[in-house]
Amino acid sequence: MFRQSLPAGTARRGLTALASIAAMDQLRTVLGSRLDVGTAVTLASLAIAFVIAEQLYKFHSFTLETVAFLATWWILRRAGLFFTKP
């Protein structure tokens, strides 16, 4: 009897709203937290490796360019972590 009195889709909208609120709480937590040195080095090395890969790696093969990008990122990250000592 109770289900018949609710408009169609009301329960689904309620669950969607709850999921949206939970997602916003998680986003607030992530954005409110501070980055540690390791995370900052990782993000900076990712950005630098991306620029290097875009400008220099033209192998005409997605696989080779991806491997070269990941190797560049790994080397830059290891060098950054070596010099910053998180």
C-alpha positions in Angstrom: 0.0 0.0 0.0 2.8 2.4 0.9 4.7 1.7 -2.4 1.6 2.5 -4.4 1.2 5.9 -2.9 4.8 7.0 -3.9 5.4 8.6 -7.3 7.4 6.5 -9.7 11.2 6.9 -9.2 11.0 8.5 -5.7 13.1 5.8 -4.1 15.7 5.9 -6.8 16.0 9.7 -6.5 16.5 9.3 -2.8 19.3 6.8 -3.2 20.9 9.1 -5.9 20.7 12.0 -3.5 22.3 10.0 -0.7 25.1 8.9 -3.1 25.6 12.4 -4.2 25.9 13.7 -0.6 28.4 10.9 0.2 30.5 11.8 -2.9 30.5 15.4 -1.9 31.7 14.5 1.6 34.5 12.4 0.2 35.5 15.3 -2.2 35.5 17.7 0.7 37.8 15.4 2.7 40.2 14.9 -0.2 40.4 18.6 -1.1 40.7 19.6 2.6 43.6 17.3 3.2 47.2 18.5 2.7 49.5 16.8 0.2 52.5 15.1 1.6 55.9 15.5 -0.2 55.7 12.1 -1.9 52.4 12.9 -3.5 53.5 16.3 -4.6 56.7 14.8 -6.2 54.6 12.2 -7.9 52.1 14.7 -9.4 54.9 17.1 -10.5 56.9 14.3 -12.1 53.7 13.1 -13.8 53.1 16.5 -15.3 56.7 16.9 -16.5 56.8 13.3 -17.9 53.6 14.1 -19.8 55.1 17.2 -21.4 58.3 15.4 -22.3 56.3 12.5 -23.9 54.1 14.9 -25.8 57.0 16.9 -27.2 59.7 14.2 -27.8 58.2 10.7 -28.2 56.9 10.2 -31.7 57.4 6.4 -32.2 54.2 6.0 -34.2 53.3 3.2 -31.8 50.9 3.7 -28.9 52.6 0.9 -26.9 56.1 2.2 -27.3 55.1 5.7 -26.4 53.2 4.5 -23.4 56.2 2.5 -22.1 58.5 5.4 -22.8 56.1 7.8 -20.9 55.9 5.4 -17.9 59.7 4.9 -17.8 60.2 8.7 -17.9 57.7 9.2 -15.1 59.3 6.5 -13.0 62.8 7.9 -13.5 61.7 11.5 -12.7 59.7 10.3 -9.6 62.6 8.3 -8.3 65.0 11.3 -8.8 62.5 13.6 -7.1 62.0 11.3 -4.2 65.8 10.9 -3.8 66.3 14.6 -3.5 63.4 15.5 -1.3 63.5 12.6 1.2 59.8 12.4 2.2 
